[in-house]
Amino acid sequence: MITADLRIDNRDELLGRLSLNRQLVAEWSDARLLLFAWEKVGDRIFSMLRGPFAVAIWDGSKRSLTLARDHLGLNVLMWHRDKHSFAFATMPNGLFAFDNVQRELCEEKIADFLVLNHADHAGTIYRNIYRIPPAHLMRVGSDGSLELQRYWALDEIAPVKLKSDAAYAEGLREQLDRAIRRQMRSLHPVGALLSGGLDSSSIVALAARTLAEKKQRLPAFTGVPRRGFDGPVPDGSYADETPFVEAIKDKLGNVDVHYVHNDECDDFAALERFFIALNGPVRNPSNFGWTLGALEHARRQNCRVLLGGLHGNYTISWDGWSQTVSHLLRGRFLLAHRQWRLYYRSTSFSRSVAFKKLFVDPLVPLPVGNWIDRRRRPNHAAAWQDHSPIRADFANAMAVEGRARKFGHDFLYRVRRNERAQGLGQVDYLGDWHAAEKAVTGVEVRDPTADIDVVSYCFGIPPEQFLAEGTDRSLVRRAMWGMLPDAVLTNRSRGLQAADWYEKLAANRGALSQQVAALSRSPLARKIIDLPRLECAIRTWPETGWERLDVFREYNLALTRGIASARFLQWFESAN
């Protein structure tokens, strides 16, 4: 017996490996195919699957239950156990349907959410509710025993050795194209999220080429600021991606672009819908304007699947900077020197700052680096106070700094040698988010840059490929040469979604003040969230300087996350 939330992207390959007749199983669901495959090859099937899955299989003859989750944790699988029962579900609401499962917040995990911004692969914000970690299966015996087993790991990826730089670029293009073709299987029209960046534009180019073979067009959805916005943005960034998107549209010929203006969506109005879907807090409602807006636009166009490239920064378009120190340690001094020069020339950093970021920060142990930073700050404040709305006394009671050391979290987000693997590990919490998005909008977001074959290829090739020829993100630029406009391929600036976020906040300043006042009536919100800080931020609203990092941290991070988190706590109290 099987119950599953899954999508098998490699059905054809799987049928070949299992020697199954394609016509015989053409009408089988993915779940039926998986059950048949599991009965034939056992637990080995999980490493063979491509695509997101959360699976539970009951073996009646052995009276055992097998739970399994996909390689990166794109789909969610949670469980609860007490003396008399074992329950599982994809989201907390499924578990709360059982009378014996209590809705009790875990305050340590709430603190982690507000401060550490990391994925907890095993825990949740609720006591006694746990996750199956990504790339793991768990056997539940008839005696109540639990056995957790990992079936795949990043550090076990085999090296990929090819003959030339051109071969590596061609290999990436082929891997990405195959992943896109796999993920375009749908009963409804497939669209794409499109920015002017390398990840989404590469996906759109290859998806459009696939549809052109069938004489079909690709709907694409692009987030832009309000009409006429010309406000300040950080150095090296731009606010409106329209010129790059229009160049992509003209180049490809069969892409229909739908522009989603950030001011068309009330960021805070949608919070409760996500509280219900997630049964958890929302990280940053300032992104709702373009993410939620794009999904709702797609639904109106009957697009129930959107392709995105959220994890491309760790796979196809990794910049490679964090590996520079490894070249130095291996005695490859010339290569390390060349990459250091490229770094300070392509950024706004001075030579000394660039040297510190590339060669010093990765070698300094995190506790030492955090101690040095704290000694330099006024009143020896912790770095997390720059952006987190948590009360300092609550954070200390939850031992957040000790927990940060345990999880290897860097409050300053310095360049670390393992940051690529850590970043990819954040996919886990996005599984929850994408499930909530689908529940709220009816639209599923799929990410070919997180396809496990794409991941294995990108982590298997030499890291120098990503910084080859004196250019960062070199691999994807070379792979897509001729398929994307030169302006996109050579662009070094960063496009911003929701660049006019502060205008939207300012327009709702009065409503935000009322919300914070109402939140003071919530005991949980008062205990956990620094409400006086939020009140002060609203009262001392800046007129200028919105491009500055300190202002961004205070208003886009602390204020918005503080209000959203406090509202969740208040909602939780009322729902209990």
C-alpha positions as CSV (number, residue, x, y, z in Angstrom):
1,M,0.0,0.0,0.0
2,I,1.3,3.5,-0.9
3,T,0.3,7.1,-0.3
4,A,2.5,9.7,-1.9
5,D,3.0,13.3,-2.8
6,L,5.3,13.0,-5.8
7,R,6.2,13.7,-9.4
8,I,8.5,11.3,-11.2
9,D,10.3,13.4,-13.8
10,N,12.3,10.5,-15.2
11,R,9.5,8.0,-16.0
12,D,11.0,7.0,-19.4
13,E,14.4,6.4,-18.0
14,L,13.0,4.5,-15.0
15,L,10.9,2.2,-17.3
16,G,14.0,1.3,-19.2
17,R,16.0,0.5,-16.1
18,L,13.2,-1.7,-14.8
19,S,12.6,-3.3,-18.2
20,L,8.9,-2.3,-18.2
21,N,6.7,-2.1,-21.3
22,R,5.9,1.6,-21.9
23,Q,2.5,0.9,-23.4
24,L,1.6,-1.4,-20.5
25,V,2.2,1.2,-17.8
26,A,1.3,4.3,-19.8
27,E,-1.9,4.9,-17.8
28,W,-0.2,4.1,-14.4
29,S,0.0,7.0,-12.0
30,D,3.4,8.0,-10.6
31,A,2.4,6.5,-7.3
32,R,1.5,3.1,-8.8
33,L,4.7,3.0,-10.8
34,L,6.7,3.8,-7.7
35,L,5.0,1.0,-5.7
36,F,5.7,-1.5,-8.5
37,A,9.4,-0.4,-8.7
38,W,9.8,-0.6,-4.9
39,E,8.4,-4.1,-4.9
40,K,11.0,-5.0,-7.6
41,V,14.2,-3.3,-6.3
42,G,13.4,-2.3,-2.8
43,D,14.7,0.9,-1.1
44,R,17.2,1.4,-4.0
45,I,14.4,3.0,-6.0
46,F,14.6,6.2,-4.0
47,S,18.1,7.1,-5.2
48,M,16.9,6.3,-8.8
49,L,14.0,8.8,-8.7
50,R,14.2,12.3,-10.2
51,G,11.7,14.8,-9.0
52,P,10.2,15.8,-5.7
53,F,8.6,13.1,-3.5
54,A,7.3,12.4,-0.1
55,V,6.3,8.8,0.2
56,A,4.8,6.3,2.7
57,I,4.8,2.6,1.8
58,W,3.2,-0.1,4.0
59,D,4.5,-3.6,3.8
60,G,1.7,-5.8,5.1
61,S,3.8,-9.0,5.1
62,K,6.5,-7.5,7.3
63,R,4.1,-5.1,9.1
64,S,6.5,-2.2,8.6
65,L,6.2,1.3,7.2
66,T,8.8,3.1,5.0
67,L,8.8,6.9,4.8
68,A,11.1,8.6,2.2
69,R,11.8,12.1,1.1
70,D,13.5,13.4,-2.1
71,H,17.2,14.2,-2.4
72,L,16.9,18.0,-1.6
73,G,13.7,18.0,0.4
74,L,11.6,19.7,-2.3
75,N,8.5,17.9,-0.9
76,V,7.7,17.9,2.8
77,L,7.1,14.9,5.1
78,M,6.5,15.2,8.8
79,W,5.7,12.7,11.5
80,H,4.6,12.4,15.2
81,R,4.8,9.4,17.6
82,D,3.5,8.8,21.1
83,K,3.0,5.6,23.2
84,H,0.0,4.4,21.2
85,S,0.3,5.7,17.7
86,F,2.5,6.9,14.8
87,A,1.2,9.5,12.3
88,F,2.6,11.2,9.3
89,A,1.6,14.0,6.9
90,T,3.0,16.5,4.4
91,M,2.1,19.5,6.5
92,P,1.3,20.2,10.2
93,N,-2.4,20.5,9.5
94,G,-2.6,16.9,8.6
95,L,-1.1,15.9,11.9
96,F,-3.3,18.3,13.9
97,A,-6.3,16.4,12.5
98,F,-5.5,13.7,15.1
99,D,-6.9,14.4,18.6
100,N,-3.7,13.2,20.3
101,V,-1.4,15.6,18.4
102,Q,-1.1,18.8,20.4
103,R,-0.4,22.3,18.8
104,E,2.4,23.3,21.1
105,L,5.0,25.8,19.8
106,C,8.7,25.0,20.3
107,E,10.1,28.4,21.3
108,E,13.7,27.4,20.4
109,K,12.7,26.8,16.8
110,I,10.8,30.1,16.7
111,A,14.0,31.8,17.9
112,D,15.9,29.9,15.1
113,F,13.4,31.2,12.6
114,L,13.9,34.8,13.7
115,V,17.7,34.8,14.0
116,L,19.5,32.0,12.3
117,N,17.6,31.8,9.0
118,H,18.6,28.2,8.4
119,A,16.9,25.0,7.5
120,D,16.3,22.5,10.3
121,H,16.1,19.2,8.5
122,A,14.8,17.2,11.4
123,G,12.7,19.6,13.6
124,T,9.7,21.9,13.2
125,I,8.3,24.9,15.1
126,Y,6.0,22.5,16.9
127,R,7.0,20.2,19.8
128,N,6.9,16.5,19.0
129,I,6.5,17.0,15.3
130,Y,9.5,16.1,13.2
131,R,10.7,15.9,9.6
132,I,12.1,13.2,7.5
133,P,15.4,14.8,6.4
134,P,16.1,15.2,2.7
135,A,17.7,12.2,1.0
136,H,16.6,9.9,3.9
137,L,14.2,7.1,4.4
138,M,12.8,6.0,7.8
139,R,11.6,2.5,8.6
140,V,8.9,2.2,11.3
141,G,8.7,-1.3,12.7
142,S,5.7,-3.1,14.2
143,D,7.3,-2.7,17.6
144,G,7.5,1.1,17.2
145,S,11.3,1.1,16.4
146,L,12.6,3.8,14.1
147,E,15.5,3.4,11.7
148,L,16.8,6.4,9.8
149,Q,18.9,5.8,6.7
150,R,20.5,8.2,4.2
151,Y,20.5,7.2,0.6
152,W,22.3,10.1,-1.1
153,A,24.8,12.9,-0.1
154,L,26.4,15.9,-1.8
155,D,29.9,14.8,-0.7
156,E,29.5,11.5,-2.5
157,I,29.0,13.0,-5.9
158,A,31.5,11.5,-8.4
159,P,33.9,13.9,-10.1
160,V,33.1,14.8,-13.7
161,K,36.1,15.1,-16.0
162,L,35.7,16.3,-19.6
163,K,38.3,17.2,-22.3
164,S,37.7,21.0,-22.7
165,D,36.0,24.1,-21.4
166,A,33.6,23.9,-24.3
167,A,32.7,20.3,-23.3
168,Y,31.8,21.5,-19.8
169,A,29.6,24.3,-21.1
170,E,27.9,21.9,-23.6
171,G,27.4,19.4,-20.8
172,L,25.6,22.0,-18.6
173,R,23.3,23.0,-21.4
174,E,22.4,19.4,-22.1
175,Q,21.7,18.6,-18.4
176,L,19.6,21.7,-17.9
177,D,17.7,21.1,-21.1
178,R,16.9,17.6,-20.1
179,A,15.7,18.7,-16.6
180,I,13.4,21.4,-18.2
181,R,11.9,18.9,-20.6
182,R,11.3,16.5,-17.8
183,Q,9.6,19.2,-15.7
184,M,7.3,20.5,-18.4
185,R,5.1,17.4,-18.2
186,S,1.7,18.9,-17.2
187,L,-2.0,18.7,-18.0
188,H,-2.1,22.5,-18.0
189,P,-0.1,25.1,-19.9
190,V,3.4,25.6,-18.5
191,G,4.8,29.1,-17.9
192,A,8.0,30.5,-16.3
193,L,9.2,33.2,-13.9
194,L,11.5,35.5,-15.8
195,S,14.0,38.1,-14.6
196,G,16.9,39.6,-16.5
197,G,19.3,37.3,-14.6
198,L,21.1,34.3,-16.0
199,D,19.2,31.5,-14.2
200,S,15.6,32.3,-15.2
201,S,16.6,33.5,-18.6
202,S,18.5,30.3,-19.4
203,I,15.4,28.3,-18.3
204,V,13.1,30.4,-20.4
205,A,15.4,30.1,-23.5
206,L,15.5,26.3,-23.3
207,A,11.8,26.0,-22.5
208,A,10.9,28.3,-25.3
209,R,13.0,26.2,-27.7
210,T,11.2,23.1,-26.6
211,L,7.8,24.7,-27.2
212,A,8.9,26.1,-30.5
213,E,9.3,22.5,-31.7
214,K,5.5,22.1,-31.2
215,K,4.7,25.6,-32.5
216,Q,3.7,26.7,-29.0
217,R,4.4,29.9,-27.0
218,L,5.7,30.3,-23.5
219,P,4.0,32.6,-21.0
220,A,6.5,34.4,-18.7
221,F,5.9,36.5,-15.7
222,T,8.2,39.3,-14.6
223,G,8.1,41.3,-11.4
224,V,8.7,45.1,-11.9
225,P,8.3,48.1,-9.6
226,R,5.4,50.5,-9.9
227,R,5.2,52.5,-13.1
228,G,7.5,55.5,-13.0
229,F,9.6,54.3,-10.1
230,D,13.0,55.9,-10.0
231,G,14.0,55.6,-6.4
232,P,17.5,54.8,-5.1
233,V,18.9,51.2,-5.2
234,P,22.1,49.7,-3.8
235,D,25.3,50.1,-5.9
236,G,25.7,47.4,-8.5
237,S,21.9,46.8,-8.7
238,Y,19.1,48.0,-10.9
239,A,15.4,48.2,-10.2
240,D,13.6,47.5,-13.4
241,E,14.5,44.4,-15.5
242,T,12.2,45.3,-18.4
243,P,15.0,46.2,-20.9
244,F,16.7,42.8,-20.4
245,V,13.4,40.9,-20.5
246,E,12.4,42.7,-23.7
247,A,15.7,41.8,-25.2
248,I,15.1,38.1,-24.2
249,K,11.6,38.2,-25.7
250,D,12.9,39.7,-29.0
251,K,15.7,37.1,-29.2
252,L,13.5,34.1,-28.6
253,G,10.4,35.1,-30.5
254,N,7.8,32.8,-28.9
255,V,7.7,34.2,-25.3
256,D,4.7,36.2,-24.1
257,V,5.8,38.4,-21.2
258,H,3.3,39.5,-18.5
259,Y,4.6,42.2,-16.2
260,V,3.6,42.1,-12.5
261,H,3.8,45.5,-10.8
262,N,4.9,45.2,-7.2
263,D,2.3,47.8,-6.0
264,E,-0.6,45.7,-7.3
265,C,-0.5,43.4,-4.3
266,D,-1.1,44.2,-0.6
267,D,1.8,42.4,1.1
268,F,0.2,42.0,4.5
269,A,-3.3,41.2,3.4
270,A,-2.3,37.7,2.3
271,L,-0.6,36.7,5.6
272,E,-3.5,34.8,7.1
273,R,-3.9,32.6,4.0
274,F,-0.3,31.5,4.4
275,F,-0.6,31.0,8.1
276,I,-3.4,28.5,7.4
277,A,-1.5,26.8,4.6
278,L,1.9,26.7,6.4
279,N,0.7,26.5,10.0
280,G,3.8,28.6,10.5
281,P,5.2,32.2,10.1
282,V,6.2,34.0,6.9
283,R,9.8,35.1,6.4
284,N,9.3,38.3,4.4
285,P,6.0,39.6,3.2
286,S,7.8,42.3,1.2
287,N,8.3,39.6,-1.5
288,F,4.6,39.0,-1.9
289,G,4.2,41.8,-4.4
290,W,6.0,39.9,-7.2
291,T,6.0,36.3,-6.1
292,L,2.3,36.0,-5.1
293,G,1.4,38.5,-7.8
294,A,3.2,36.4,-10.5
295,L,1.4,33.2,-9.3
296,E,-2.0,34.8,-9.4
297,H,-1.3,36.2,-12.8
298,A,-0.3,32.8,-14.0
299,R,-3.5,31.2,-12.6
300,R,-5.6,33.7,-14.6
301,Q,-3.7,32.6,-17.7
302,N,-4.5,28.9,-16.8
303,C,-0.8,28.2,-16.1
304,R,-0.8,25.8,-13.2
305,V,3.0,25.2,-13.5
306,L,5.7,27.8,-13.5
307,L,9.4,27.1,-14.0
308,G,11.8,29.0,-11.9
309,G,15.6,29.1,-11.2
310,L,15.8,29.9,-7.5
311,H,18.7,27.5,-6.8
312,G,20.7,28.4,-9.8
313,N,23.1,30.4,-7.6
314,Y,24.4,27.2,-6.1
315,T,24.3,25.1,-9.3
316,I,24.3,26.5,-12.9
317,S,25.4,30.0,-12.1
318,W,27.5,29.6,-9.0
319,D,30.1,32.4,-8.9
320,G,32.9,30.2,-7.5
321,W,34.3,32.9,-5.2
322,S,34.2,30.7,-2.0
323,Q,36.7,28.3,-3.6
324,T,39.4,30.9,-4.1
325,V,41.0,30.2,-0.7
326,S,41.1,26.5,-1.6
327,H,43.4,27.3,-4.5
328,L,45.7,29.2,-2.1
329,L,45.8,26.3,0.3
330,R,46.7,23.9,-2.5
331,G,49.6,26.1,-3.6
332,R,47.9,27.3,-6.8
333,F,49.0,30.8,-6.0
334,L,48.7,32.2,-9.6
335,L,45.1,31.1,-9.9
336,A,44.2,32.5,-6.5
337,H,45.9,35.8,-7.3
338,R,44.0,36.0,-10.6
339,Q,40.7,35.4,-9.0
340,W,41.4,37.9,-6.3
341,R,42.1,40.6,-8.9
342,L,38.9,39.7,-10.7
343,Y,36.9,39.9,-7.5
344,Y,37.9,43.4,-6.5
345,R,37.7,44.7,-10.1
346,S,34.2,43.3,-10.6
347,T,32.9,44.5,-7.2
348,S,33.0,47.7,-5.3
349,F,35.4,46.3,-2.7
350,S,38.9,47.7,-2.3
351,R,41.9,45.3,-2.7
352,S,42.3,44.9,1.0
353,V,38.6,44.2,1.7
354,A,38.5,41.8,-1.2
355,F,41.6,40.0,0.2
356,K,39.9,39.8,3.6
357,K,36.7,38.4,2.2
358,L,38.4,35.8,0.0
359,F,41.4,34.7,2.1
360,V,40.9,35.7,5.7
361,D,37.2,35.2,6.5
362,P,37.1,31.6,5.3
363,L,40.0,30.6,7.5
364,V,38.9,32.3,10.7
365,P,36.8,30.0,12.9
366,L,33.2,31.3,13.2
367,P,33.3,31.8,17.0
368,V,36.5,33.8,16.7
369,G,35.1,35.9,13.8
370,N,31.9,36.6,15.7
371,W,33.8,37.5,18.9
372,I,36.0,40.0,17.0
373,D,32.9,41.6,15.3
374,R,31.1,41.9,18.6
375,R,34.0,43.6,20.3
376,R,34.0,46.2,17.5
377,R,30.3,47.1,17.9
378,P,28.7,49.7,20.1
379,N,27.9,48.2,23.4
380,H,29.2,44.9,22.1
381,A,25.9,44.2,20.4
382,A,25.5,40.9,18.5
383,A,25.4,40.9,14.7
384,W,21.9,39.3,14.6
385,Q,20.4,42.4,16.2
386,D,21.0,44.3,13.0
387,H,18.2,42.4,11.2
388,S,16.2,40.3,13.7
389,P,13.1,41.6,15.4
390,I,13.5,39.1,18.3
391,R,13.6,40.4,21.9
392,A,17.2,40.3,23.2
393,D,16.2,38.7,26.5
394,F,14.2,36.0,24.7
395,A,17.1,35.4,22.3
396,N,19.5,35.0,25.2
397,A,17.1,32.6,27.0
398,M,16.9,30.5,23.9
399,A,20.8,30.5,23.6
400,V,20.7,31.6,20.0
401,E,24.4,32.2,19.7
402,G,25.2,28.8,21.1
403,R,22.7,27.3,18.6
404,A,24.3,29.3,15.8
405,R,27.7,27.7,16.6
406,K,26.1,24.3,16.7
407,F,24.5,24.8,13.2
408,G,27.6,26.5,11.8
409,H,25.6,29.7,11.1
410,D,27.5,32.9,10.4
411,F,25.6,36.0,11.5
412,L,27.7,38.2,9.1
413,Y,27.2,35.9,6.1
414,R,30.9,35.9,5.2
415,V,32.4,33.9,2.4
416,R,32.8,30.4,3.6
417,R,34.4,27.4,1.9
418,N,31.2,25.3,2.4
419,E,28.7,28.1,1.7
420,R,27.6,26.5,-1.6
421,A,26.5,23.2,0.1
422,Q,25.0,25.2,2.9
423,G,23.0,27.3,0.5
424,L,21.7,24.3,-1.4
425,G,20.6,22.9,2.0
426,Q,18.2,25.8,2.4
427,V,16.0,24.1,-0.2
428,D,14.4,22.3,2.7
429,Y,12.4,25.2,4.1
430,L,11.4,26.2,0.6
431,G,9.5,22.9,0.3
432,D,7.1,24.2,2.9
433,W,6.9,27.5,1.2
434,H,6.1,26.1,-2.3
435,A,3.5,23.8,-0.8
436,A,1.8,26.8,0.8
437,E,2.0,28.8,-2.5
438,K,0.3,25.9,-4.3
439,A,-2.3,25.6,-1.6
440,V,-3.1,29.4,-1.7
441,T,-2.9,30.0,-5.5
442,G,-3.2,26.6,-7.2
443,V,0.0,27.1,-9.0
444,E,3.1,24.8,-8.7
445,V,6.6,26.2,-8.9
446,R,9.2,23.8,-10.3
447,D,12.9,24.4,-10.4
448,P,15.1,22.7,-13.0
449,T,18.2,24.2,-11.4
450,A,17.4,21.9,-8.4
451,D,17.1,18.8,-10.6
452,I,19.4,16.2,-8.9
453,D,21.2,15.4,-12.2
454,V,21.9,19.1,-12.7
455,V,23.1,19.3,-9.1
456,S,25.4,16.3,-9.5
457,Y,26.9,17.7,-12.7
458,C,27.5,21.1,-11.2
459,F,29.0,19.8,-8.0
460,G,31.1,17.2,-9.9
461,I,32.9,19.4,-12.4
462,P,36.1,21.3,-11.4
463,P,35.2,24.5,-9.6
464,E,37.5,26.5,-11.9
465,Q,34.8,26.2,-14.6
466,F,32.6,28.7,-12.8
467,L,35.4,31.3,-12.8
468,A,37.0,30.4,-16.1
469,E,38.4,33.0,-18.6
470,G,38.5,35.7,-16.0
471,T,34.7,35.9,-15.7
472,D,32.5,34.9,-12.8
473,R,29.5,32.6,-13.5
474,S,31.5,31.7,-16.6
475,L,30.0,28.3,-17.1
476,V,26.4,29.3,-17.7
477,R,27.5,32.4,-19.8
478,R,29.4,30.0,-22.1
479,A,26.6,27.4,-22.1
480,M,24.0,29.9,-23.2
481,W,26.1,31.8,-25.7
482,G,24.1,32.5,-28.8
483,M,20.8,31.5,-27.1
484,L,20.5,34.7,-25.0
485,P,21.1,38.3,-25.9
486,D,24.7,39.5,-25.3
487,A,23.4,42.2,-23.0
488,V,22.1,39.5,-20.6
489,L,25.2,37.3,-20.9
490,T,27.6,40.1,-20.2
491,N,25.7,41.9,-17.5
492,R,27.4,42.0,-14.1
493,S,24.8,44.0,-12.2
494,R,22.1,42.5,-10.1
495,G,18.4,43.0,-10.8
496,L,16.1,43.6,-7.8
497,Q,12.6,42.3,-7.5
498,A,10.3,44.6,-5.5
499,A,12.8,47.4,-5.6
500,D,10.0,49.8,-4.5
501,W,9.3,47.9,-1.3
502,Y,9.9,51.0,0.8
503,E,7.4,53.0,-1.1
504,K,4.8,50.4,-0.3
505,L,5.7,50.4,3.3
506,A,5.5,54.1,3.5
507,A,2.1,54.2,1.9
508,N,0.9,51.7,4.6
509,R,2.7,53.4,7.5
510,G,-0.5,54.3,9.4
511,A,-1.9,50.8,9.0
512,L,1.4,49.3,10.2
513,S,1.3,51.4,13.3
514,Q,-2.2,50.2,14.1
515,Q,-1.1,46.6,13.5
516,V,1.8,46.9,16.0
517,A,-0.5,48.5,18.6
518,A,-2.9,45.6,18.2
519,L,-0.1,43.1,18.5
520,S,0.7,44.4,21.9
521,R,-2.4,42.6,23.2
522,S,-0.8,39.2,22.3
523,P,1.1,37.7,25.2
524,L,3.3,35.6,22.8
525,A,4.1,38.5,20.6
526,R,5.1,40.6,23.6
527,K,7.3,37.8,24.9
528,I,9.1,37.0,21.6
529,I,9.0,40.1,19.3
530,D,10.7,43.4,20.2
531,L,7.5,45.5,19.6
532,P,8.9,48.7,21.0
533,R,11.6,48.5,18.3
534,L,9.0,48.1,15.6
535,E,7.1,51.1,17.1
536,C,10.3,53.2,17.1
537,A,11.0,52.2,13.4
538,I,7.6,53.4,12.3
539,R,7.8,56.6,14.4
540,T,11.3,57.6,13.1
541,W,10.6,56.9,9.5
542,P,13.5,58.0,7.3
543,E,13.0,60.3,4.3
544,T,16.1,59.2,2.4
545,G,18.8,56.5,2.5
546,W,16.6,53.6,1.5
547,E,19.5,52.1,-0.5
548,R,21.7,51.8,2.6
549,L,22.2,48.4,4.1
550,D,21.4,49.5,7.7
551,V,18.1,51.0,6.6
552,F,17.3,47.8,4.5
553,R,18.0,45.6,7.6
554,E,15.8,47.7,9.9
555,Y,12.8,48.1,7.6
556,N,12.8,45.3,5.0
557,L,14.0,42.6,7.5
558,A,13.4,43.6,11.1
559,L,10.1,45.6,10.7
560,T,8.4,43.4,8.1
561,R,9.4,40.1,9.5
562,G,8.6,41.4,13.0
563,I,5.1,42.3,12.1
564,A,4.5,39.1,10.1
565,S,5.9,36.9,12.9
566,A,4.0,38.7,15.6
567,R,0.8,38.4,13.6
568,F,1.5,34.6,13.3
569,L,1.9,34.3,17.0
570,Q,-1.3,36.2,17.6
571,W,-3.1,34.0,15.0
572,F,-1.7,30.9,16.7
573,E,-3.1,32.0,20.0
574,S,-6.6,32.6,18.5
575,A,-6.4,29.3,16.6
576,N,-5.6,27.2,19.7
